[in-house]
């Protein structure tokens, strides 16, 4: 068994498989530049759809494809509806004030019990 051991090789460190007959995908280099002037070069497949913007790894701003015009601004995202928004769809502010006063009176009188957590 000792004569079959691979000396000087750690398990999982290197592959014993060769790259003979392997065809790599055709690649191209895509260059992006952020507003601060940081240049990022990304290797991509020639079949890939190239995005118009890429997040700059140095500053995090949106970097545009070099040589193209400024990217179109993204549409502002609609803010998610909150509980307050949904409540205002059902009731008016004056009605909510009356309900609040009624509940506070019930709480102070002891009609409803306030639980402590």
N, CA, C and O atoms as a GROMACS GRO file, in nm:
protein
  468
    1UNK      N    1   0.082  -0.118   0.000
    1UNK     CA    2   0.000   0.000   0.000
    1UNK      C    3   0.088   0.125   0.000
    1UNK      O    4   0.048   0.227  -0.057
    2UNK      N    5   0.201   0.122   0.060
    2UNK     CA    6   0.288   0.238   0.066
    2UNK      C    7   0.340   0.276  -0.072
    2UNK      O    8   0.367   0.394  -0.096
    3UNK      N    9   0.354   0.180  -0.164
    3UNK     CA   10   0.406   0.214  -0.296
    3UNK      C   11   0.302   0.285  -0.384
    3UNK      O   12   0.339   0.342  -0.487
    4UNK      N   13   0.174   0.283  -0.346
    4UNK     CA   14   0.070   0.350  -0.424
    4UNK      C   15   0.043   0.492  -0.374
    4UNK      O   16  -0.031   0.565  -0.440
    5UNK      N   17   0.098   0.532  -0.265
    5UNK     CA   18   0.071   0.664  -0.208
    5UNK      C   19   0.128   0.774  -0.297
    5UNK      O   20   0.236   0.760  -0.354
    6UNK      N   21   0.054   0.884  -0.308
    6UNK     CA   22   0.103   1.000  -0.381
    6UNK      C   23   0.175   1.090  -0.283
    6UNK      O   24   0.113   1.154  -0.198
    7UNK      N   25   0.304   1.093  -0.294
    7UNK     CA   26   0.383   1.170  -0.199
    7UNK      C   27   0.390   1.316  -0.243
    7UNK      O   28   0.399   1.348  -0.361
    8UNK      N   29   0.387   1.403  -0.145
    8UNK     CA   30   0.399   1.546  -0.172
    8UNK      C   31   0.272   1.609  -0.226
    8UNK      O   32   0.277   1.720  -0.279
    9UNK      N   33   0.161   1.542  -0.216
    9UNK     CA   34   0.036   1.594  -0.270
    9UNK      C   35  -0.070   1.592  -0.160
    9UNK      O   36  -0.093   1.487  -0.100
   10UNK      N   37  -0.133   1.704  -0.134
   10UNK     CA   38  -0.239   1.706  -0.034
   10UNK      C   39  -0.371   1.671  -0.101
   10UNK      O   40  -0.392   1.700  -0.219
   11UNK      N   41  -0.456   1.609  -0.027
   11UNK     CA   42  -0.584   1.566  -0.082
   11UNK      C   43  -0.670   1.688  -0.113
   11UNK      O   44  -0.687   1.776  -0.028
   12UNK      N   45  -0.722   1.694  -0.235
   12UNK     CA   46  -0.810   1.802  -0.274
   12UNK      C   47  -0.738   1.928  -0.318
   12UNK      O   48  -0.804   2.023  -0.360
   13UNK      N   49  -0.606   1.933  -0.308
   13UNK     CA   50  -0.534   2.054  -0.345
   13UNK      C   51  -0.527   2.072  -0.496
   13UNK      O   52  -0.540   2.184  -0.546
   14UNK      N   53  -0.507   1.964  -0.568
   14UNK     CA   54  -0.493   1.973  -0.713
   14UNK      C   55  -0.573   1.861  -0.778
   14UNK      O   56  -0.592   1.754  -0.720
   15UNK      N   57  -0.618   1.889  -0.897
   15UNK     CA   58  -0.693   1.789  -0.972
   15UNK      C   59  -0.595   1.708  -1.055
   15UNK      O   60  -0.499   1.761  -1.110
   16UNK      N   61  -0.620   1.581  -1.062
   16UNK     CA   62  -0.536   1.494  -1.145
   16UNK      C   63  -0.592   1.487  -1.287
   16UNK      O   64  -0.537   1.417  -1.372
   17UNK      N   65  -0.701   1.560  -1.313
   17UNK     CA   66  -0.765   1.559  -1.443
   17UNK      C   67  -0.696   1.660  -1.534
   17UNK      O   68  -0.666   1.772  -1.490
   18UNK      N   69  -0.668   1.623  -1.657
   18UNK     CA   70  -0.601   1.714  -1.750
   18UNK      C   71  -0.705   1.796  -1.826
   18UNK      O   72  -0.824   1.764  -1.825
   19UNK      N   73  -0.659   1.901  -1.890
   19UNK     CA   74  -0.747   1.987  -1.967
   19UNK      C   75  -0.743   1.952  -2.115
   19UNK      O   76  -0.784   2.033  -2.198
   20UNK      N   77  -0.696   1.836  -2.149
   20UNK     CA   78  -0.690   1.793  -2.288
   20UNK      C   79  -0.831   1.775  -2.342
   20UNK      O   80  -0.915   1.712  -2.278
   21UNK      N   81  -0.857   1.830  -2.460
   21UNK     CA   82  -0.988   1.816  -2.524
   21UNK      C   83  -1.096   1.907  -2.469
   21UNK      O   84  -1.211   1.898  -2.512
   22UNK      N   85  -1.062   1.995  -2.375
   22UNK     CA   86  -1.162   2.086  -2.318
   22UNK      C   87  -1.162   2.214  -2.400
   22UNK      O   88  -1.058   2.274  -2.422
   23UNK      N   89  -1.282   2.255  -2.445
   23UNK     CA   90  -1.294   2.381  -2.518
   23UNK      C   91  -1.359   2.484  -2.428
   23UNK      O   92  -1.472   2.466  -2.382
   24UNK      N   93  -1.288   2.590  -2.402
   24UNK     CA   94  -1.340   2.695  -2.318
   24UNK      C   95  -1.434   2.784  -2.399
   24UNK      O   96  -1.417   2.797  -2.521
   25UNK      N   97  -1.531   2.844  -2.334
   25UNK     CA   98  -1.625   2.935  -2.401
   25UNK      C   99  -1.550   3.058  -2.450
   25UNK      O  100  -1.458   3.106  -2.384
   26UNK      N  101  -1.593   3.107  -2.565
   26UNK     CA  102  -1.532   3.228  -2.619
   26UNK      C  103  -1.566   3.344  -2.524
   26UNK      O  104  -1.679   3.357  -2.478
   27UNK      N  105  -1.466   3.427  -2.498
   27UNK     CA  106  -1.484   3.535  -2.402
   27UNK      C  107  -1.449   3.669  -2.463
   27UNK      O  108  -1.378   3.678  -2.563
   28UNK      N  109  -1.501   3.772  -2.400
   28UNK     CA  110  -1.468   3.910  -2.436
   28UNK      C  111  -1.450   3.988  -2.307
   28UNK      O  112  -1.502   3.949  -2.202
   29UNK      N  113  -1.378   4.098  -2.315
   29UNK     CA  114  -1.358   4.182  -2.198
   29UNK      C  115  -1.449   4.304  -2.211
   29UNK      O  116  -1.445   4.376  -2.311
   30UNK      N  117  -1.531   4.326  -2.107
   30UNK     CA  118  -1.624   4.438  -2.106
   30UNK      C  119  -1.572   4.538  -2.003
   30UNK      O  120  -1.544   4.501  -1.889
   31UNK      N  121  -1.561   4.665  -2.042
   31UNK     CA  122  -1.505   4.767  -1.955
   31UNK      C  123  -1.614   4.861  -1.907
   31UNK      O  124  -1.693   4.913  -1.986
   32UNK      N  125  -1.618   4.882  -1.775
   32UNK     CA  126  -1.712   4.973  -1.712
   32UNK      C  127  -1.634   5.083  -1.641
   32UNK      O  128  -1.523   5.061  -1.592
   33UNK      N  129  -1.694   5.202  -1.637
   33UNK     CA  130  -1.630   5.314  -1.567
   33UNK      C  131  -1.735   5.385  -1.482
   33UNK      O  132  -1.842   5.421  -1.531
   34UNK      N  133  -1.702   5.404  -1.354
   34UNK     CA  134  -1.797   5.470  -1.262
   34UNK      C  135  -1.777   5.621  -1.267
   34UNK      O  136  -1.678   5.668  -1.324
   35UNK      N  137  -1.869   5.698  -1.206
   35UNK     CA  138  -1.855   5.845  -1.208
   35UNK      C  139  -1.727   5.896  -1.142
   35UNK      O  140  -1.681   6.006  -1.174
   36UNK      N  141  -1.668   5.818  -1.052
   36UNK     CA  142  -1.544   5.860  -0.987
   36UNK      C  143  -1.420   5.822  -1.067
   36UNK      O  144  -1.307   5.850  -1.025
   37UNK      N  145  -1.440   5.758  -1.182
   37UNK     CA  146  -1.328   5.725  -1.269
   37UNK      C  147  -1.268   5.587  -1.247
   37UNK      O  148  -1.169   5.553  -1.312
   38UNK      N  149  -1.325   5.506  -1.158
   38UNK     CA  150  -1.275   5.370  -1.138
   38UNK      C  151  -1.310   5.286  -1.260
   38UNK      O  152  -1.424   5.286  -1.307
   39UNK      N  153  -1.212   5.213  -1.312
   39UNK     CA  154  -1.232   5.129  -1.430
   39UNK      C  155  -1.237   4.983  -1.385
   39UNK      O  156  -1.151   4.937  -1.310
   40UNK      N  157  -1.339   4.912  -1.433
   40UNK     CA  158  -1.356   4.770  -1.401
   40UNK      C  159  -1.365   4.693  -1.531
   40UNK      O  160  -1.445   4.727  -1.618
   41UNK      N  161  -1.284   4.589  -1.544
   41UNK     CA  162  -1.287   4.505  -1.664
   41UNK      C  163  -1.340   4.369  -1.623
   41UNK      O  164  -1.284   4.302  -1.536
   42UNK      N  165  -1.450   4.327  -1.687
   42UNK     CA  166  -1.516   4.202  -1.654
   42UNK      C  167  -1.508   4.108  -1.775
   42UNK      O  168  -1.554   4.145  -1.883
   43UNK      N  169  -1.450   3.989  -1.759
   43UNK     CA  170  -1.454   3.893  -1.869
   43UNK      C  171  -1.592   3.827  -1.875
   43UNK      O  172  -1.642   3.778  -1.774
   44UNK      N  173  -1.652   3.827  -1.994
   44UNK     CA  174  -1.784   3.768  -2.013
   44UNK      C  175  -1.785   3.681  -2.137
   44UNK      O  176  -1.703   3.698  -2.227
   45UNK      N  177  -1.877   3.589  -2.139
   45UNK     CA  178  -1.895   3.505  -2.257
   45UNK      C  179  -1.945   3.592  -2.371
   45UNK      O  180  -2.019   3.687  -2.350
   46UNK      N  181  -1.903   3.557  -2.494
   46UNK     CA  182  -1.950   3.633  -2.610
   46UNK      C  183  -2.099   3.612  -2.632
   46UNK      O  184  -2.163   3.693  -2.700
   47UNK      N  185  -2.156   3.506  -2.575
   47UNK     CA  186  -2.298   3.479  -2.588
   47UNK      C  187  -2.381   3.550  -2.481
   47UNK      O  188  -2.503   3.554  -2.490
   48UNK      N  189  -2.315   3.606  -2.380
   48UNK     CA  190  -2.386   3.669  -2.268
   48UNK      C  191  -2.444   3.803  -2.308
   48UNK      O  192  -2.390   3.873  -2.394
   49UNK      N  193  -2.557   3.837  -2.246
   49UNK     CA  194  -2.616   3.968  -2.265
   49UNK      C  195  -2.543   4.065  -2.172
   49UNK      O  196  -2.546   4.047  -2.050
   50UNK      N  197  -2.479   4.165  -2.228
   50UNK     CA  198  -2.397   4.257  -2.150
   50UNK      C  199  -2.488   4.360  -2.082
   50UNK      O  200  -2.561   4.432  -2.151
   51UNK      N  201  -2.486   4.369  -1.949
   51UNK     CA  202  -2.570   4.468  -1.881
   51UNK      C  203  -2.516   4.610  -1.903
   51UNK      O  204  -2.395   4.628  -1.913
   52UNK      N  205  -2.605   4.710  -1.910
   52UNK     CA  206  -2.559   4.847  -1.934
   52UNK      C  207  -2.486   4.908  -1.814
   52UNK      O  208  -2.406   5.000  -1.832
   53UNK      N  209  -2.512   4.857  -1.693
   53UNK     CA  210  -2.442   4.908  -1.575
   53UNK      C  211  -2.389   4.791  -1.493
   53UNK      O  212  -2.437   4.678  -1.504
   54UNK      N  213  -2.287   4.821  -1.411
   54UNK     CA  214  -2.225   4.722  -1.324
   54UNK      C  215  -2.187   4.794  -1.195
   54UNK      O  216  -2.141   4.908  -1.199
   55UNK      N  217  -2.205   4.728  -1.082
   55UNK     CA  218  -2.170   4.792  -0.955
   55UNK      C  219  -2.018   4.800  -0.943
   55UNK      O  220  -1.948   4.700  -0.956
   56UNK      N  221  -1.970   4.920  -0.918
   56UNK     CA  222  -1.825   4.942  -0.904
   56UNK      C  223  -1.777   4.871  -0.778
   56UNK      O  224  -1.831   4.896  -0.670
   57UNK      N  225  -1.676   4.784  -0.788
   57UNK     CA  226  -1.628   4.713  -0.669
   57UNK      C  227  -1.553   4.802  -0.570
   57UNK      O  228  -1.534   4.764  -0.455
   58UNK      N  229  -1.511   4.920  -0.614
   58UNK     CA  230  -1.436   5.008  -0.525
   58UNK      C  231  -1.524   5.104  -0.445
   58UNK      O  232  -1.503   5.124  -0.326
   59UNK      N  233  -1.625   5.163  -0.514
   59UNK     CA  234  -1.707   5.264  -0.444
   59UNK      C  235  -1.854   5.225  -0.435
   59UNK      O  236  -1.929   5.287  -0.360
   60UNK      N  237  -1.897   5.125  -0.511
   60UNK     CA  238  -2.035   5.078  -0.504
   60UNK      C  239  -2.133   5.155  -0.591
   60UNK      O  240  -2.251   5.122  -0.593
   61UNK      N  241  -2.086   5.257  -0.663
   61UNK     CA  242  -2.176   5.332  -0.751
   61UNK      C  243  -2.200   5.254  -0.880
   61UNK      O  244  -2.129   5.158  -0.909
   62UNK      N  245  -2.299   5.297  -0.955
   62UNK     CA  246  -2.330   5.231  -1.083
   62UNK      C  247  -2.229   5.276  -1.188
   62UNK      O  248  -2.218   5.395  -1.218
   63UNK      N  249  -2.156   5.179  -1.242
   63UNK     CA  250  -2.058   5.208  -1.346
   63UNK      C  251  -2.122   5.180  -1.482
   63UNK      O  252  -2.192   5.080  -1.498
   64UNK      N  253  -2.099   5.269  -1.579
   64UNK     CA  254  -2.156   5.255  -1.712
   64UNK      C  255  -2.056   5.188  -1.805
   64UNK      O  256  -1.935   5.192  -1.782
   65UNK      N  257  -2.109   5.127  -1.910
   65UNK     CA  258  -2.022   5.069  -2.012
   65UNK      C  259  -1.934   5.181  -2.070
   65UNK      O  260  -1.984   5.289  -2.102
   66UNK      N  261  -1.809   5.155  -2.083
   66UNK     CA  262  -1.719   5.257  -2.137
   66UNK      C  263  -1.749   5.272  -2.286
   66UNK      O  264  -1.764   5.174  -2.359
   67UNK      N  265  -1.757   5.397  -2.329
   67UNK     CA  266  -1.782   5.422  -2.470
   67UNK      C  267  -1.929   5.440  -2.501
   67UNK      O  268  -1.964   5.472  -2.614
   68UNK      N  269  -2.017   5.420  -2.405
   68UNK     CA  270  -2.159   5.439  -2.428
   68UNK      C  271  -2.205   5.563  -2.352
   68UNK      O  272  -2.136   5.612  -2.262
   69UNK      N  273  -2.320   5.612  -2.390
   69UNK     CA  274  -2.377   5.728  -2.324
   69UNK      C  275  -2.417   5.692  -2.182
   69UNK      O  276  -2.414   5.575  -2.144
   70UNK      N  277  -2.455   5.793  -2.104
   70UNK     CA  278  -2.500   5.768  -1.967
   70UNK      C  279  -2.616   5.670  -1.969
   70UNK      O  280  -2.704   5.681  -2.054
   71UNK      N  281  -2.618   5.576  -1.876
   71UNK     CA  282  -2.728   5.479  -1.874
   71UNK      C  283  -2.860   5.548  -1.839
   71UNK      O  284  -2.863   5.651  -1.771
   72UNK      N  285  -2.967   5.489  -1.888
   72UNK     CA  286  -3.098   5.544  -1.858
   72UNK      C  287  -3.124   5.533  -1.708
   72UNK      O  288  -3.098   5.428  -1.648
   73UNK      N  289  -3.176   5.639  -1.648
   73UNK     CA  290  -3.203   5.629  -1.504
   73UNK      C  291  -3.312   5.526  -1.478
   73UNK      O  292  -3.410   5.515  -1.553
   74UNK      N  293  -3.293   5.450  -1.372
   74UNK     CA  294  -3.391   5.348  -1.338
   74UNK      C  295  -3.517   5.416  -1.286
   74UNK      O  296  -3.512   5.521  -1.221
   75UNK      N  297  -3.631   5.353  -1.315
   75UNK     CA  298  -3.756   5.408  -1.267
   75UNK      C  299  -3.759   5.399  -1.115
   75UNK      O  300  -3.718   5.299  -1.057
   76UNK      N  301  -3.808   5.505  -1.050
   76UNK     CA  302  -3.815   5.498  -0.904
   76UNK      C  303  -3.909   5.385  -0.862
   76UNK      O  304  -4.018   5.368  -0.918
   77UNK      N  305  -3.865   5.311  -0.764
   77UNK     CA  306  -3.945   5.198  -0.718
   77UNK      C  307  -4.058   5.249  -0.630
   77UNK      O  308  -4.042   5.342  -0.551
   78UNK      N  309  -4.173   5.187  -0.646
   78UNK     CA  310  -4.288   5.225  -0.567
   78UNK      C  311  -4.265   5.180  -0.423
   78UNK      O  312  -4.227   5.066  -0.397
   79UNK      N  313  -4.288   5.272  -0.330
   79UNK     CA  314  -4.268   5.240  -0.189
   79UNK      C  315  -4.372   5.138  -0.145
   79UNK      O  316  -4.488   5.148  -0.185
   80UNK      N  317  -4.334   5.041  -0.063
   80UNK     CA  318  -4.430   4.942  -0.017
   80UNK      C  319  -4.535   5.007   0.073
   80UNK      O  320  -4.506   5.101   0.147
   81UNK      N  321  -4.655   4.955   0.066
   81UNK     CA  322  -4.763   5.008   0.150
   81UNK      C  323  -4.740   4.966   0.293
   81UNK      O  324  -4.706   4.851   0.322
   82UNK      N  325  -4.759   5.061   0.383
   82UNK     CA  326  -4.743   5.034   0.526
   82UNK      C  327  -4.880   5.009   0.587
   82UNK      O  328  -4.983   5.029   0.523
   83UNK      N  329  -4.880   4.965   0.712
   83UNK     CA  330  -5.006   4.946   0.784
   83UNK      C  331  -5.081   5.078   0.794
   83UNK      O  332  -5.204   5.081   0.782
   84UNK      N  333  -5.008   5.186   0.816
   84UNK     CA  334  -5.071   5.317   0.828
   84UNK      C  335  -5.141   5.356   0.697
   84UNK      O  336  -5.252   5.409   0.699
   85UNK      N  337  -5.075   5.328   0.583
   85UNK     CA  338  -5.136   5.358   0.453
   85UNK      C  339  -5.266   5.281   0.435
   85UNK      O  340  -5.366   5.336   0.390
   86UNK      N  341  -5.265   5.154   0.471
   86UNK     CA  342  -5.385   5.072   0.456
   86UNK      C  343  -5.496   5.117   0.551
   86UNK      O  344  -5.614   5.112   0.517
   87UNK      N  345  -5.457   5.162   0.671
   87UNK     CA  346  -5.555   5.212   0.767
   87UNK      C  347  -5.621   5.339   0.714
   87UNK      O  348  -5.742   5.358   0.727
   88UNK      N  349  -5.541   5.427   0.654
   88UNK     CA  350  -5.595   5.552   0.600
   88UNK      C  351  -5.686   5.528   0.480
   88UNK      O  352  -5.767   5.614   0.446
   89UNK      N  353  -5.672   5.413   0.415
   89UNK     CA  354  -5.764   5.380   0.306
   89UNK      C  355  -5.903   5.346   0.360
   89UNK      O  356  -6.002   5.363   0.289
   90UNK      N  357  -5.909   5.299   0.484
   90UNK     CA  358  -6.037   5.257   0.543
   90UNK      C  359  -6.101   5.364   0.630
   90UNK      O  360  -6.224   5.369   0.639
   91UNK      N  361  -6.022   5.451   0.694
   91UNK     CA  362  -6.077   5.547   0.790
   91UNK      C  363  -6.014   5.684   0.770
   91UNK      O  364  -5.903   5.697   0.719
   92UNK      N  365  -6.089   5.786   0.812
   92UNK     CA  366  -6.041   5.924   0.807
   92UNK      C  367  -5.967   5.956   0.938
   92UNK      O  368  -5.984   5.886   1.037
   93UNK      N  369  -5.884   6.059   0.936
   93UNK     CA  370  -5.806   6.099   1.053
   93UNK      C  371  -5.898   6.136   1.170
   93UNK      O  372  -5.871   6.098   1.284
   94UNK      N  373  -6.006   6.210   1.142
   94UNK     CA  374  -6.098   6.250   1.249
   94UNK      C  375  -6.161   6.127   1.316
   94UNK      O  376  -6.177   6.122   1.438
   95UNK      N  377  -6.197   6.029   1.235
   95UNK     CA  378  -6.255   5.906   1.288
   95UNK      C  379  -6.154   5.830   1.374
   95UNK      O  380  -6.190   5.772   1.477
   96UNK      N  381  -6.028   5.830   1.332
   96UNK     CA  382  -5.922   5.763   1.409
   96UNK      C  383  -5.898   5.833   1.542
   96UNK      O  384  -5.870   5.767   1.642
   97UNK      N  385  -5.908   5.966   1.544
   97UNK     CA  386  -5.891   6.040   1.670
   97UNK      C  387  -6.000   6.003   1.770
   97UNK      O  388  -5.973   5.986   1.888
   98UNK      N  389  -6.124   5.990   1.721
   98UNK     CA  390  -6.236   5.952   1.808
   98UNK      C  391  -6.215   5.813   1.865
   98UNK      O  392  -6.235   5.790   1.984
   99UNK      N  393  -6.173   5.719   1.779
   99UNK     CA  394  -6.146   5.582   1.825
   99UNK      C  395  -6.034   5.578   1.928
   99UNK      O  396  -6.042   5.504   2.026
  100UNK      N  397  -5.929   5.656   1.905
  100UNK     CA  398  -5.818   5.660   2.000
  100UNK      C  399  -5.864   5.713   2.135
  100UNK      O  400  -5.829   5.656   2.239
  101UNK      N  401  -5.941   5.821   2.134
  101UNK     CA  402  -5.991   5.877   2.260
  101UNK      C  403  -6.078   5.775   2.335
  101UNK      O  404  -6.068   5.762   2.457
  102UNK      N  405  -6.164   5.701   2.260
  102UNK     CA  406  -6.249   5.600   2.324
  102UNK      C  407  -6.164   5.491   2.388
  102UNK      O  408  -6.190   5.451   2.501
  103UNK      N  409  -6.063   5.443   2.318
  103UNK     CA  410  -5.978   5.335   2.370
  103UNK      C  411  -5.894   5.382   2.488
  103UNK      O  412  -5.876   5.307   2.584
  104UNK      N  413  -5.845   5.503   2.484
  104UNK     CA  414  -5.768   5.555   2.597
  104UNK      C  415  -5.857   5.569   2.721
  104UNK      O  416  -5.813   5.541   2.832
  105UNK      N  417  -5.981   5.613   2.702
  105UNK     CA  418  -6.074   5.624   2.814
  105UNK      C  419  -6.103   5.486   2.874
  105UNK      O  420  -6.109   5.470   2.996
  106UNK      N  421  -6.120   5.385   2.786
  106UNK     CA  422  -6.144   5.248   2.834
  106UNK      C  423  -6.022   5.196   2.910
  106UNK      O  424  -6.037   5.126   3.010
  107UNK      N  425  -5.906   5.228   2.864
  107UNK     CA  426  -5.783   5.183   2.929
  107UNK      C  427  -5.768   5.248   3.066
  107UNK      O  428  -5.736   5.181   3.163
  108UNK      N  429  -5.791   5.379   3.075
  108UNK     CA  430  -5.778   5.452   3.202
  108UNK      C  431  -5.884   5.408   3.304
  108UNK      O  432  -5.858   5.406   3.424
  109UNK      N  433  -6.002   5.374   3.255
  109UNK     CA  434  -6.109   5.334   3.347
  109UNK      C  435  -6.093   5.190   3.394
  109UNK      O  436  -6.161   5.149   3.489
  110UNK      N  437  -6.006   5.115   3.331
  110UNK     CA  438  -5.987   4.976   3.370
  110UNK      C  439  -6.081   4.880   3.298
  110UNK      O  440  -6.081   4.761   3.328
  111UNK      N  441  -6.159   4.930   3.205
  111UNK     CA  442  -6.251   4.846   3.129
  111UNK      C  443  -6.175   4.745   3.043
  111UNK      O  444  -6.220   4.631   3.026
  112UNK      N  445  -6.062   4.786   2.992
  112UNK     CA  446  -5.974   4.691   2.922
  112UNK      C  447  -5.845   4.682   3.001
  112UNK      O  448  -5.800   4.780   3.060
  113UNK      N  449  -5.786   4.565   3.000
  113UNK     CA  450  -5.667   4.537   3.081
  113UNK      C  451  -5.545   4.551   2.993
  113UNK      O  452  -5.539   4.494   2.883
  114UNK      N  453  -5.449   4.626   3.041
  114UNK     CA  454  -5.324   4.642   2.968
  114UNK      C  455  -5.228   4.532   3.011
  114UNK      O  456  -5.197   4.520   3.130
  115UNK      N  457  -5.181   4.453   2.917
  115UNK     CA  458  -5.087   4.346   2.947
  115UNK      C  459  -4.945   4.396   2.933
  115UNK      O  460  -4.914   4.474   2.843
  116UNK      N  461  -4.862   4.350   3.020
  116UNK     CA  462  -4.719   4.384   3.011
  116UNK      C  463  -4.645   4.262   2.964
  116UNK      O  464  -4.669   4.151   3.011
  117UNK      N  465  -4.557   4.283   2.873
  117UNK     CA  466  -4.480   4.171   2.818
  117UNK      C  467  -4.338   4.174   2.866
  117UNK      O  468  -4.258   4.087   2.829
   0.00000   0.00000   0.00000
